[in-house]
């Protein structure tokens, strides 16, 4: 079941459903996981043999700071500084108007943005399947800035960077319903291309997709184009696993827009201001701890937290696009 599956968009209000699934995954409790969608069972007792399905997977989280790639890190620092300058100046104006304070307190920064190019930390097969590839910029030390100047070199040197990706993949599941209670178990996952397409499925890395979305031009390159993935281990070999290119780019564009965000966070872990798609709050608890918490998560906890957020996001989107048995 599901061995031959082709995902298409759009259906009526499909973009709204996509955003709903995206935020359900992002804003799940950071240390909990999104369950699989419940299967359709005509009785209280059902069992299905292993079946293959298309899915979205988290590509893991990588520590870009630890790579020591100073060219990339300098580029990300410049991008982060520009984004924080804009947000900080807006925040300063808001404080001045509301409570008459012109200099905001020091804060913890959090910036999400698209990776400019592949870093090579992910296998080539996974890179070609990426729906989105993002960086997370943050500092475990509160930084400050005078409204009339830029951030100091010392403040920017405190910034750390992580990379994460969400890619198309295939999975093998088993599902059983016992006394009306469903249990779906993931047996295996696989992210390898069987038939490629001549462009990236990552909206950021395909400039012609932007031209198509915004100017309604250059869309012919995506019409009827399908990516094929290899079947996951343990799944029936009959059928094919296909993703419509237009669908993939539509999903990627919404991920790109919603995960373009920045926030300034207080010592009490409250978000004082944010800009962008509204997803910085979803990562804030993983990076800095829960609201009113004075403790700072360890680096290992930060990595695990971000990974779980991306896994939940991928699972929530999979539940939207892939039906149960």
Backbone bond lengths (Angstrom), bond angles and torsions (degrees), N, CA, C in turn:
res aa  C-N    CA-C-N  psi(-1)  N-CA   C-N-CA  omega(-1)  CA-C   N-CA-C  phi
1 X - - - 1.454 - - 1.530 108.89 -
2 X 1.310 116.89 138.18 1.459 122.99 -176.82 1.529 113.94 71.56
3 X 1.345 118.59 8.42 1.452 118.68 -178.42 1.512 111.22 -66.94
4 X 1.324 117.03 -29.37 1.458 120.83 174.97 1.515 107.73 -114.99
5 X 1.303 116.97 108.52 1.462 120.29 -174.47 1.514 109.52 -142.71
6 X 1.318 115.97 128.30 1.458 121.66 177.39 1.510 107.89 -125.31
7 X 1.327 116.56 118.08 1.456 121.42 -179.50 1.516 109.26 -88.22
8 X 1.330 116.31 129.69 1.453 121.30 178.06 1.521 110.06 -126.60
9 X 1.313 116.71 152.11 1.447 125.58 171.19 1.520 107.05 -139.44
10 X 1.328 118.06 164.45 1.454 125.88 -5.96 1.517 112.52 -97.83
11 X 1.324 116.83 151.23 1.452 124.22 165.20 1.524 106.75 -99.48
12 X 1.333 118.77 171.13 1.467 119.32 -179.89 1.535 111.96 -56.06
13 X 1.319 115.92 126.57 1.467 123.69 178.70 1.523 112.87 59.07
14 X 1.332 116.61 26.26 1.461 119.50 -178.64 1.522 111.39 -64.78
15 X 1.325 117.44 -33.23 1.469 119.69 178.22 1.519 110.96 -63.40
16 X 1.350 117.23 -37.09 1.463 119.86 176.96 1.521 110.96 -64.92
17 X 1.334 116.14 -41.10 1.461 119.60 179.26 1.525 110.84 -66.48
18 X 1.329 115.87 -36.81 1.460 119.86 177.71 1.528 110.02 -61.25
19 X 1.338 117.18 -46.74 1.466 120.33 -178.52 1.521 111.29 -66.55
20 X 1.330 116.70 -36.64 1.453 120.20 177.59 1.526 110.66 -62.64
21 X 1.332 116.79 -45.30 1.461 120.83 178.59 1.523 110.92 -64.72
22 X 1.330 116.27 -39.90 1.458 120.88 -180.00 1.526 110.85 -60.48
23 X 1.323 117.14 -48.88 1.456 119.60 -177.36 1.529 111.80 -73.24
24 X 1.340 117.88 -28.99 1.466 119.83 174.81 1.530 110.06 -61.74
25 X 1.332 116.30 -41.35 1.451 120.09 178.23 1.512 113.03 -70.81
26 X 1.328 116.59 -45.59 1.459 120.90 -177.87 1.523 112.19 -62.66
27 X 1.324 116.71 -41.01 1.459 120.29 -172.89 1.520 113.15 -100.08
28 X 1.334 117.37 18.92 1.458 119.81 168.79 1.526 108.60 -67.01
29 X 1.329 116.77 159.25 1.468 120.07 177.15 1.527 108.51 -58.13
30 X 1.346 118.54 127.03 1.474 120.96 -169.72 1.521 115.74 -55.66
31 X 1.340 117.77 -32.75 1.473 118.84 -177.73 1.525 112.99 -99.85
32 X 1.326 116.75 16.33 1.459 121.68 174.05 1.521 108.89 -117.64
33 X 1.319 116.37 163.52 1.464 119.93 -178.19 1.523 110.68 -117.89
34 X 1.326 115.74 146.28 1.454 122.40 177.32 1.535 108.98 -70.63
35 X 1.339 118.98 129.27 1.467 119.51 178.51 1.518 111.86 -75.55
36 X 1.317 115.93 161.64 1.455 120.93 173.52 1.523 109.19 -67.77
37 X 1.312 116.52 154.07 1.455 120.55 177.29 1.530 110.36 -64.64
38 X 1.334 117.01 144.01 1.462 120.85 -177.54 1.525 111.11 -69.94
39 X 1.331 117.82 141.23 1.463 121.16 -179.70 1.529 111.50 -78.71
40 X 1.315 116.05 165.56 1.454 122.45 174.91 1.523 108.33 -93.04
41 X 1.317 116.56 116.62 1.461 122.14 -177.11 1.519 108.31 -132.57
42 X 1.320 116.68 125.36 1.461 121.06 -176.21 1.520 112.87 -78.37
43 X 1.304 116.80 -10.01 1.463 121.39 177.45 1.519 108.84 -137.02
44 X 1.310 116.60 -178.72 1.468 120.26 -179.18 1.519 112.56 -81.22
45 X 1.337 117.69 -6.95 1.462 121.92 -177.62 1.529 109.74 -130.41
46 X 1.322 117.52 112.89 1.468 122.15 177.93 1.519 108.90 -143.30
47 X 1.321 116.29 149.20 1.460 120.71 175.29 1.521 109.09 -148.10
48 X 1.336 116.04 135.12 1.455 121.25 179.39 1.534 109.47 -118.04
49 X 1.309 117.42 143.36 1.468 120.19 173.54 1.519 109.36 -69.98
50 X 1.336 118.30 169.10 1.472 120.00 179.79 1.525 111.66 -54.00
51 X 1.325 116.06 137.54 1.461 121.81 179.88 1.530 109.22 -137.36
52 X 1.317 114.94 150.10 1.459 120.75 -179.46 1.515 111.41 -96.38
53 X 1.323 115.83 152.80 1.460 120.46 -178.69 1.521 109.98 -151.94
54 X 1.318 115.93 148.93 1.455 120.40 165.44 1.521 108.77 -69.31
55 X 1.324 117.07 156.12 1.467 120.58 -179.29 1.525 109.06 -162.44
56 X 1.305 115.31 174.68 1.464 122.77 167.40 1.520 106.99 -114.81
57 X 1.323 116.59 136.98 1.461 122.53 -175.97 1.519 110.39 -123.91
58 X 1.317 115.30 152.10 1.460 120.41 171.00 1.518 108.92 -82.55
59 X 1.327 116.32 129.72 1.455 120.97 179.73 1.508 113.72 -83.81
60 X 1.330 117.42 8.77 1.453 120.45 -178.90 1.521 112.29 89.02
61 X 1.314 115.64 177.54 1.458 123.08 -178.29 1.526 108.38 -123.43
62 X 1.327 116.47 134.89 1.465 121.42 -178.01 1.525 110.20 -124.03
63 X 1.311 115.34 142.05 1.459 121.97 -179.99 1.527 109.03 -87.08
64 X 1.338 116.19 100.88 1.465 120.01 -179.14 1.520 111.94 -70.23
65 X 1.331 117.18 -32.58 1.465 120.30 -179.90 1.521 110.50 -61.01
66 X 1.326 116.32 -38.73 1.466 120.53 -177.12 1.524 112.69 -70.16
67 X 1.332 118.68 -18.04 1.461 120.07 -179.78 1.531 111.91 -70.50
68 X 1.335 117.04 -24.88 1.456 120.34 -178.87 1.512 114.16 70.56
69 X 1.329 117.45 17.54 1.471 121.72 178.16 1.527 108.13 -78.02
70 X 1.342 116.73 89.35 1.451 120.71 -170.80 1.524 112.30 -66.75
71 X 1.321 118.07 -30.71 1.469 119.91 177.71 1.519 110.45 -62.47
72 X 1.336 116.17 -47.93 1.461 120.70 178.49 1.523 111.01 -66.14
73 X 1.329 117.54 -44.53 1.462 120.80 -177.60 1.531 111.31 -63.53
74 X 1.333 117.33 -38.51 1.467 120.41 177.53 1.519 110.67 -64.30
75 X 1.336 116.37 -40.25 1.463 120.54 177.90 1.531 110.89 -62.98
76 X 1.334 116.52 -42.78 1.463 120.29 -179.95 1.529 111.55 -69.49
77 X 1.343 117.17 -34.97 1.471 119.64 176.29 1.525 110.77 -63.24
78 X 1.325 117.04 -43.37 1.463 120.33 179.54 1.532 111.20 -62.63
79 X 1.327 115.56 -45.08 1.463 120.06 178.72 1.523 110.81 -61.75
80 X 1.334 116.19 -45.19 1.468 120.93 -179.44 1.517 110.98 -63.86
81 X 1.333 117.08 -41.92 1.456 121.03 179.64 1.527 111.38 -61.26
82 X 1.323 117.23 -43.91 1.467 120.52 179.23 1.527 111.08 -62.93
83 X 1.314 116.52 -42.36 1.463 120.35 -179.81 1.535 110.69 -66.00
84 X 1.344 116.89 -42.42 1.457 120.25 179.78 1.522 112.02 -68.31
85 X 1.337 117.51 -36.87 1.470 120.41 176.91 1.516 111.26 -56.84
86 X 1.335 115.59 -47.43 1.461 120.51 -178.61 1.525 111.05 -62.78
87 X 1.331 116.60 -46.88 1.454 120.74 -179.03 1.520 111.18 -66.80
88 X 1.334 117.31 -42.10 1.454 121.56 -178.11 1.525 111.32 -63.17
89 X 1.335 116.17 -43.55 1.467 119.32 179.81 1.523 111.00 -63.22
90 X 1.320 116.97 -39.36 1.462 120.76 177.13 1.525 110.51 -65.13
91 X 1.324 116.84 -41.19 1.454 121.86 178.54 1.531 110.92 -64.38
92 X 1.328 116.61 -40.60 1.468 120.67 178.73 1.521 110.86 -61.23
93 X 1.324 116.19 -42.94 1.465 120.47 179.02 1.526 110.71 -63.14
94 X 1.323 116.73 -42.41 1.462 120.71 179.54 1.530 110.87 -61.99
95 X 1.336 117.37 -45.04 1.461 120.40 179.34 1.524 111.39 -62.86
96 X 1.322 115.88 -41.00 1.460 120.16 -179.57 1.522 111.37 -62.65
97 X 1.316 116.39 -41.06 1.468 120.52 -178.95 1.525 111.54 -73.20
98 X 1.319 117.74 -36.95 1.456 120.46 -172.46 1.529 113.13 -86.03
99 X 1.348 117.63 -43.78 1.470 118.97 -174.76 1.531 112.78 -129.18
100 X 1.319 117.73 7.46 1.459 120.85 174.82 1.510 115.14 74.49
101 X 1.331 117.93 17.85 1.465 122.07 178.28 1.518 108.29 -104.46
102 X 1.338 116.96 126.20 1.456 120.01 -175.30 1.524 113.17 -98.33
103 X 1.339 117.36 -15.80 1.461 119.82 -178.89 1.522 109.57 -117.46
104 X 1.324 118.90 105.89 1.464 121.34 179.52 1.519 111.82 -63.78
105 X 1.329 117.13 157.32 1.467 120.32 177.52 1.525 111.07 -72.03
106 X 1.317 115.83 170.98 1.461 119.18 174.30 1.527 109.02 -64.86
107 X 1.317 116.24 157.19 1.465 119.67 -173.20 1.526 110.12 -151.57
108 X 1.324 113.96 164.86 1.459 121.31 171.42 1.532 107.87 -92.52
109 X 1.330 118.14 126.19 1.467 120.45 179.89 1.525 111.72 -91.18
110 X 1.318 115.91 148.57 1.454 122.19 173.57 1.523 108.18 -145.01
111 X 1.328 116.48 119.41 1.463 121.73 -178.24 1.520 108.83 -129.16
112 X 1.324 115.90 131.98 1.462 122.69 174.67 1.518 108.46 -114.18
113 X 1.318 116.42 136.47 1.456 119.74 179.20 1.510 111.56 -161.14
114 X 1.328 117.30 166.42 1.466 121.06 -178.35 1.523 111.59 -76.42
115 X 1.324 115.70 141.97 1.456 119.77 172.71 1.527 108.35 -68.41
116 X 1.335 118.00 135.01 1.469 119.75 -178.31 1.522 113.32 -67.09
117 X 1.322 116.75 -33.39 1.466 122.35 -178.13 1.523 108.54 -151.40
118 X 1.327 118.00 163.45 1.472 119.84 174.08 1.527 110.69 -60.43
119 X 1.327 116.41 141.65 1.462 120.89 -178.33 1.524 112.47 -92.03
120 X 1.321 117.69 -16.69 1.448 120.64 -175.21 1.516 113.83 87.01
121 X 1.349 117.84 -1.50 1.454 120.67 178.45 1.520 112.24 -77.62
122 X 1.334 116.33 -20.41 1.457 121.32 176.34 1.524 109.17 -100.77
123 X 1.327 118.95 147.21 1.471 120.84 175.85 1.530 110.85 -58.89
124 X 1.322 116.81 151.51 1.468 121.03 -178.83 1.527 111.67 -56.83
125 X 1.338 116.77 -38.31 1.463 120.10 -178.79 1.521 110.70 -62.66
126 X 1.320 116.82 -40.12 1.462 120.79 179.03 1.531 110.33 -70.93
127 X 1.330 116.89 -41.43 1.466 120.84 -179.50 1.515 111.37 -57.84
128 X 1.322 117.88 -39.13 1.462 121.14 -178.77 1.523 112.45 -71.63
129 X 1.335 117.34 -12.55 1.465 121.86 -179.58 1.524 113.17 -105.85
130 X 1.322 117.26 2.35 1.456 120.57 -174.73 1.530 112.07 -64.80
131 X 1.339 114.99 129.79 1.461 120.06 169.30 1.519 110.04 -85.23
132 X 1.335 115.79 -29.28 1.459 120.47 178.62 1.525 108.44 -158.80
133 X 1.341 115.41 147.03 1.457 122.05 177.97 1.523 107.01 -137.20
134 X 1.339 117.38 112.26 1.459 122.04 -169.51 1.522 112.48 -121.59
135 X 1.336 115.13 156.96 1.459 120.33 167.64 1.529 108.77 -110.62
136 X 1.326 115.10 152.19 1.461 122.94 171.81 1.514 106.76 -119.62
137 X 1.327 116.88 119.32 1.457 122.17 176.69 1.523 108.43 -105.44
138 X 1.331 116.76 134.85 1.463 120.52 -177.66 1.527 109.43 -158.27
139 X 1.314 115.78 171.03 1.460 121.43 174.91 1.518 108.55 -141.33
140 X 1.325 116.44 134.08 1.463 120.99 175.60 1.524 111.62 -78.51
141 X 1.335 116.18 -9.48 1.458 122.60 179.07 1.520 108.31 -112.04
142 X 1.322 116.97 131.83 1.467 120.46 179.00 1.523 109.50 -63.39
143 X 1.328 117.25 137.79 1.453 122.50 179.37 1.528 109.30 -118.54
144 X 1.321 116.55 165.57 1.462 120.53 -179.04 1.520 109.70 -142.66
145 X 1.316 114.92 169.16 1.471 121.52 -177.88 1.517 108.22 -159.42
146 X 1.340 116.93 134.56 1.453 120.01 172.09 1.523 108.36 -77.35
147 X 1.340 118.02 140.67 1.468 120.03 -175.99 1.517 114.67 -55.36
148 X 1.330 117.47 -27.97 1.469 119.73 -175.20 1.524 113.47 -91.27
149 X 1.328 118.14 3.02 1.466 120.11 -176.78 1.512 110.27 -135.14
150 X 1.327 115.07 171.04 1.457 120.08 176.09 1.528 109.75 -85.76
151 X 1.322 115.26 173.99 1.457 118.88 175.01 1.524 109.58 -68.26
152 X 1.317 115.82 142.18 1.462 120.26 -178.36 1.524 110.25 -71.77
153 X 1.333 114.28 161.51 1.461 120.24 176.19 1.519 110.27 -60.58
154 X 1.335 116.32 -36.75 1.465 120.55 179.07 1.531 110.68 -63.76
155 X 1.342 116.85 -42.46 1.469 120.21 179.75 1.527 110.36 -64.01
156 X 1.331 116.72 -43.85 1.462 120.02 -178.50 1.522 111.74 -68.20
157 X 1.327 116.75 -28.25 1.465 119.55 179.42 1.527 112.02 -68.82
158 X 1.347 116.52 -16.10 1.452 120.43 178.55 1.535 112.60 -80.01
159 X 1.332 116.30 -12.26 1.457 119.65 -176.20 1.527 111.80 -69.32
160 X 1.327 115.22 140.28 1.456 122.48 174.40 1.528 108.22 -121.64
161 X 1.334 115.87 157.43 1.462 119.54 -173.77 1.528 111.35 -135.37
162 X 1.329 114.45 135.11 1.452 122.66 172.62 1.523 108.83 -118.80
163 X 1.314 116.01 157.76 1.466 121.95 175.55 1.528 108.59 -125.20
164 X 1.334 116.64 138.55 1.458 119.63 172.06 1.519 109.37 -141.16
165 X 1.314 115.89 158.28 1.455 121.46 178.58 1.513 110.82 -140.28
166 X 1.323 116.02 153.94 1.467 123.20 171.69 1.518 106.19 -125.45
167 X 1.338 116.63 125.46 1.461 119.87 -174.05 1.527 111.24 -128.91
168 X 1.326 115.30 159.36 1.453 121.06 171.70 1.518 108.97 -70.27
169 X 1.324 116.47 145.32 1.455 120.78 -177.63 1.529 109.01 -156.52
170 X 1.325 116.43 178.88 1.453 121.80 171.74 1.524 107.93 -123.69
171 X 1.344 116.03 150.66 1.451 120.78 -179.28 1.521 110.02 -137.86
172 X 1.320 114.81 153.72 1.455 121.93 172.16 1.530 108.39 -109.24
173 X 1.327 115.91 130.92 1.464 121.75 -179.22 1.525 110.41 -124.34
174 X 1.323 115.74 157.90 1.462 122.60 162.19 1.522 106.59 -125.05
175 X 1.320 116.16 144.97 1.462 120.74 -178.40 1.521 109.44 -134.16
176 X 1.330 115.07 136.32 1.455 121.70 177.77 1.520 109.05 -140.74
177 X 1.322 116.52 137.19 1.460 122.87 174.51 1.514 107.64 -114.73
178 X 1.331 117.12 121.33 1.460 123.25 -179.46 1.518 108.73 -124.09
179 X 1.337 116.82 120.08 1.459 122.89 -178.22 1.530 111.27 50.95
180 X 1.337 114.39 40.37 1.458 120.55 176.89 1.506 115.34 82.36
181 X 1.330 118.06 -3.28 1.473 121.96 -179.18 1.524 108.32 -101.24
182 X 1.345 116.14 122.35 1.463 121.35 -176.37 1.526 111.26 -91.47
183 X 1.322 115.59 140.63 1.458 121.86 173.67 1.519 108.25 -133.32
184 X 1.333 116.36 114.44 1.459 121.85 174.91 1.513 108.13 -109.23
185 X 1.308 116.47 127.06 1.460 121.58 -176.88 1.523 109.64 -118.94
186 X 1.327 115.75 132.61 1.465 121.16 176.23 1.523 109.51 -82.28
187 X 1.327 115.68 121.48 1.466 120.81 -178.13 1.522 111.34 -89.64
188 X 1.332 116.64 -42.25 1.463 120.49 -178.00 1.516 109.55 -159.91
189 X 1.321 116.21 163.25 1.461 121.76 173.94 1.522 108.99 -139.28
190 X 1.329 115.19 158.06 1.459 120.67 -173.30 1.523 108.05 -151.26
191 X 1.307 117.20 136.23 1.473 121.28 178.07 1.520 108.12 -133.17
192 X 1.326 115.25 85.20 1.460 120.28 -179.71 1.525 109.50 -146.97
193 X 1.323 115.70 137.62 1.459 121.73 -175.58 1.521 110.53 -83.07
194 X 1.334 115.58 131.80 1.463 121.02 171.88 1.525 110.61 -95.68
195 X 1.336 116.04 -35.81 1.462 122.28 176.95 1.516 107.97 -142.16
196 X 1.322 116.51 117.80 1.461 121.35 -173.95 1.521 111.76 -86.25
197 X 1.328 115.30 172.81 1.462 122.79 173.48 1.532 107.09 -121.19
198 X 1.338 118.32 157.09 1.474 120.34 -173.04 1.527 114.76 -83.13
199 X 1.323 117.15 27.28 1.462 120.95 177.43 1.523 107.84 -157.47
200 X 1.326 115.91 168.05 1.456 120.13 179.25 1.523 110.24 -80.98
201 X 1.329 116.54 144.02 1.460 121.58 174.50 1.524 111.30 -80.33
202 X 1.333 116.21 -7.07 1.458 121.89 175.66 1.531 108.29 -82.24
203 X 1.318 116.45 114.79 1.471 122.84 -177.21 1.533 112.29 -51.26
204 X 1.321 117.19 -39.75 1.462 122.23 -178.14 1.524 111.51 -63.62
205 X 1.324 117.22 -32.70 1.463 121.31 -174.92 1.533 112.57 -95.27
206 X 1.328 118.12 7.11 1.463 121.74 178.71 1.523 108.94 -125.13
207 X 1.334 118.40 84.85 1.469 120.98 -176.01 1.524 113.86 -55.69
208 X 1.321 117.56 -32.82 1.469 119.22 -178.72 1.526 111.39 -66.83
209 X 1.329 117.54 -24.12 1.464 119.99 176.70 1.522 110.25 -67.34
210 X 1.312 116.87 -38.68 1.471 120.51 177.50 1.527 110.33 -63.65
211 X 1.330 116.10 -43.35 1.457 119.80 178.31 1.522 111.16 -62.05
212 X 1.317 116.33 -36.83 1.468 121.11 178.96 1.521 110.36 -66.62
213 X 1.322 117.17 -46.74 1.459 121.20 -177.03 1.529 111.57 -66.71
214 X 1.332 116.82 -42.48 1.459 120.62 -171.81 1.517 112.51 -86.90
215 X 1.333 117.28 -42.55 1.460 120.79 -172.99 1.531 113.38 -108.23
216 X 1.346 115.88 2.86 1.464 120.41 -179.78 1.525 111.23 55.50
217 X 1.312 114.78 40.51 1.455 120.48 179.14 1.515 110.60 -135.64
218 X 1.304 117.56 162.74 1.454 123.79 179.05 1.528 112.17 61.39
219 X 1.352 116.91 26.03 1.464 120.24 -178.91 1.518 112.67 -83.87
220 X 1.332 116.77 -16.74 1.466 120.00 -175.38 1.522 112.19 -59.44
221 X 1.322 116.88 -29.14 1.466 120.39 -176.75 1.528 112.35 -64.18
222 X 1.354 117.52 -19.81 1.453 120.83 -175.56 1.530 113.07 -104.30
223 X 1.330 117.20 -10.18 1.464 120.38 -174.72 1.525 111.48 -67.65
224 X 1.313 116.72 122.96 1.463 121.74 175.58 1.513 115.33 72.10
225 X 1.339 117.94 7.68 1.467 121.14 -179.00 1.525 109.07 -85.14
226 X 1.315 116.71 132.61 1.458 121.80 -177.99 1.525 110.51 -127.86
227 X 1.316 115.19 135.58 1.462 122.41 172.03 1.520 108.10 -93.69
228 X 1.324 117.09 137.32 1.462 120.27 176.70 1.520 109.74 -114.26
229 X 1.323 115.81 134.23 1.458 122.32 177.92 1.515 110.66 -107.55
230 X 1.317 115.25 153.22 1.461 119.96 174.74 1.522 110.33 -70.07
231 X 1.326 116.16 149.54 1.463 121.15 177.32 1.524 109.98 -66.50
232 X 1.320 117.71 147.62 1.467 119.98 177.66 1.524 110.66 -76.74
233 X 1.331 117.99 156.58 1.467 120.72 178.61 1.525 111.19 -59.80
234 X 1.325 115.41 137.91 1.455 120.32 176.37 1.508 115.20 85.14
235 X 1.344 117.77 -1.71 1.462 121.19 -179.65 1.523 109.62 -93.51
236 X 1.340 117.44 155.00 1.464 119.68 174.00 1.521 110.56 -56.33
237 X 1.302 117.02 140.96 1.466 121.09 -175.26 1.527 112.95 -86.27
238 X 1.327 117.58 -10.12 1.467 119.37 -179.72 1.518 110.05 -71.25
239 X 1.318 115.97 144.88 1.451 120.20 176.59 1.514 113.46 87.31
240 X 1.331 115.00 -178.34 1.461 121.48 -176.74 1.521 109.18 -133.81
241 X 1.332 115.42 157.45 1.453 121.98 179.79 1.535 107.51 -112.83
242 X 1.323 116.44 104.43 1.462 122.67 -171.26 1.520 111.17 -120.24
243 X 1.327 115.67 142.00 1.459 122.38 173.20 1.520 108.18 -124.88
244 X 1.314 116.34 125.10 1.454 121.56 176.02 1.529 109.23 -67.06
245 X 1.329 117.57 131.28 1.463 121.66 -175.74 1.521 111.88 -61.82
246 X 1.330 116.37 -38.20 1.467 119.47 179.97 1.529 110.04 -64.29
247 X 1.332 116.61 -40.69 1.461 121.09 176.18 1.522 110.60 -60.05
248 X 1.326 115.80 -48.10 1.461 120.23 -177.23 1.525 111.29 -60.03
249 X 1.321 117.60 -42.88 1.465 121.00 -179.21 1.523 111.53 -71.18
250 X 1.339 117.32 -32.24 1.463 120.53 176.64 1.526 110.64 -66.00
251 X 1.325 116.00 -45.54 1.466 120.20 176.13 1.523 110.03 -60.74
252 X 1.315 116.92 -45.71 1.463 121.47 -178.55 1.527 111.64 -61.69
253 X 1.334 117.41 -40.67 1.465 119.76 -178.33 1.522 111.22 -65.31
254 X 1.340 117.41 -38.55 1.461 119.57 178.22 1.529 111.01 -69.24
255 X 1.320 117.06 -38.93 1.456 120.05 174.77 1.529 110.74 -61.92
256 X 1.321 116.17 -43.82 1.467 122.30 179.74 1.531 110.44 -58.10
257 X 1.337 116.81 -47.88 1.463 121.18 -176.69 1.524 110.84 -67.49
258 X 1.332 117.19 -45.59 1.464 120.27 -176.06 1.522 112.40 -72.13
259 X 1.332 117.42 -26.78 1.460 119.52 -178.31 1.527 112.27 -99.16
260 X 1.313 116.20 18.30 1.464 120.79 171.92 1.525 106.02 -100.29
261 X 1.338 117.24 96.95 1.456 120.01 -170.63 1.522 110.18 -153.11
262 X 1.324 115.69 159.62 1.456 122.50 176.14 1.518 108.03 -148.10
263 X 1.326 116.64 151.19 1.462 120.89 -179.20 1.515 110.39 -148.15
264 X 1.335 115.52 149.46 1.467 122.16 169.48 1.526 105.93 -111.52
265 X 1.331 116.39 129.85 1.459 122.47 -168.15 1.520 109.37 -124.17
266 X 1.333 116.57 133.77 1.459 121.59 -175.41 1.519 111.50 -79.01
267 X 1.351 116.23 174.11 1.459 121.35 178.51 1.524 111.65 -65.74
268 X 1.343 116.90 -19.80 1.460 121.81 176.07 1.518 111.90 -89.04
269 X 1.336 116.04 7.66 1.467 123.83 179.28 1.538 112.50 68.20
270 X 1.331 115.50 23.79 1.464 120.13 174.60 1.521 108.94 -90.37
271 X 1.328 116.67 138.68 1.459 120.26 176.46 1.525 108.39 -79.39
272 X 1.329 115.79 113.60 1.463 120.84 -176.74 1.520 111.76 -83.88
273 X 1.324 117.21 -30.92 1.463 121.23 177.74 1.515 108.29 -162.99
274 X 1.320 116.15 152.05 1.454 120.32 177.53 1.516 109.37 -150.51
275 X 1.306 114.94 163.31 1.462 120.38 177.70 1.515 107.79 -145.83
276 X 1.324 116.03 148.18 1.459 118.39 176.71 1.506 112.04 110.85
277 X 1.337 116.22 -144.09 1.453 121.86 -171.09 1.509 115.67 -83.75
278 X 1.346 119.22 -3.32 1.450 121.21 176.48 1.514 115.67 86.35
279 X 1.331 117.70 15.01 1.465 119.74 -177.08 1.528 113.32 -97.70
280 X 1.329 118.06 -8.12 1.464 119.42 -179.42 1.520 110.98 -59.14
281 X 1.340 116.89 -35.32 1.464 120.40 179.72 1.516 111.25 -61.43
282 X 1.329 117.18 -33.36 1.463 120.79 -178.75 1.525 111.14 -66.13
283 X 1.326 117.20 -33.20 1.457 121.31 -179.17 1.533 112.16 -90.84
284 X 1.333 116.98 -17.76 1.459 120.64 -174.52 1.519 112.54 -60.34
285 X 1.344 117.28 -44.92 1.462 119.74 -178.20 1.521 111.66 -62.88
286 X 1.330 116.70 -36.24 1.463 120.15 179.20 1.525 111.55 -70.55
287 X 1.344 116.80 -36.85 1.454 120.21 -175.70 1.528 113.18 -82.26
288 X 1.355 116.89 -35.83 1.467 119.92 -171.12 1.524 114.33 -123.35
289 X 1.322 118.58 -8.08 1.455 121.11 -178.56 1.522 111.32 101.20
290 X 1.311 115.68 169.50 1.457 121.29 -175.32 1.531 111.10 -74.25
291 X 1.318 115.67 161.45 1.467 122.97 179.03 1.532 110.64 -53.94
292 X 1.333 116.03 133.49 1.462 126.10 -179.07 1.525 113.70 74.03
293 X 1.326 117.25 1.80 1.462 119.99 177.66 1.522 109.84 -83.70
294 X 1.320 115.97 132.39 1.467 120.32 177.93 1.522 111.73 -87.66
295 X 1.315 116.74 -20.32 1.465 121.02 -176.84 1.519 110.32 -76.98
296 X 1.326 115.60 144.42 1.465 121.91 177.23 1.538 108.42 -104.00
297 X 1.329 118.54 130.80 1.465 119.71 177.75 1.526 111.10 -58.46
298 X 1.323 116.02 151.07 1.460 121.14 175.36 1.527 108.89 -72.07
299 X 1.344 118.28 161.31 1.471 119.71 176.65 1.524 113.30 -53.92
300 X 1.344 117.06 -39.12 1.472 119.96 178.92 1.526 110.55 -65.28
301 X 1.327 117.32 -40.32 1.468 121.25 177.95 1.522 111.32 -66.24
302 X 1.335 116.83 -35.33 1.462 120.15 177.22 1.524 111.26 -64.67
303 X 1.332 115.97 -45.79 1.462 120.01 177.93 1.531 111.26 -60.83
304 X 1.341 115.95 -46.62 1.463 119.90 -179.73 1.521 111.02 -63.22
305 X 1.331 116.74 -38.70 1.452 120.71 -179.18 1.509 112.48 -64.56
306 X 1.321 116.79 -46.12 1.467 120.55 179.07 1.527 110.11 -64.93
307 X 1.320 117.02 -40.68 1.461 120.25 178.87 1.529 110.50 -61.49
308 X 1.343 116.72 -41.51 1.460 119.21 -179.33 1.519 111.38 -67.27
309 X 1.334 117.69 -36.98 1.461 120.17 176.17 1.530 110.37 -60.85
310 X 1.334 116.48 -43.83 1.468 118.87 -179.12 1.524 111.33 -70.53
311 X 1.338 117.70 -35.55 1.470 119.91 176.00 1.522 111.01 -63.57
312 X 1.343 116.90 -44.24 1.461 120.28 179.13 1.526 111.26 -63.21
313 X 1.325 116.34 -38.98 1.463 120.24 178.45 1.521 110.48 -63.72
314 X 1.332 116.34 -46.14 1.461 120.64 179.28 1.530 110.83 -62.31
315 X 1.346 117.21 -41.52 1.467 120.35 -179.25 1.526 111.16 -67.51
316 X 1.336 117.44 -40.29 1.457 120.62 179.63 1.517 111.17 -64.10
317 X 1.332 117.30 -39.99 1.466 120.97 177.40 1.525 110.91 -69.50
318 X 1.337 116.94 -36.56 1.467 120.08 176.27 1.528 110.15 -62.11
319 X 1.328 117.11 -42.75 1.461 121.17 178.59 1.526 111.26 -59.99
320 X 1.331 117.01 -32.96 1.464 120.64 179.61 1.520 111.44 -69.65
321 X 1.337 116.84 -44.95 1.459 120.93 -170.06 1.523 114.74 -93.73
322 X 1.327 116.31 -20.64 1.458 119.25 -174.26 1.519 109.01 -118.57
323 X 1.322 117.05 119.37 1.466 120.88 -178.82 1.517 110.34 -80.86
324 X 1.356 115.53 158.51 1.464 121.50 175.74 1.531 109.56 -80.79
325 X 1.352 115.85 173.98 1.456 119.21 177.50 1.522 111.31 -58.50
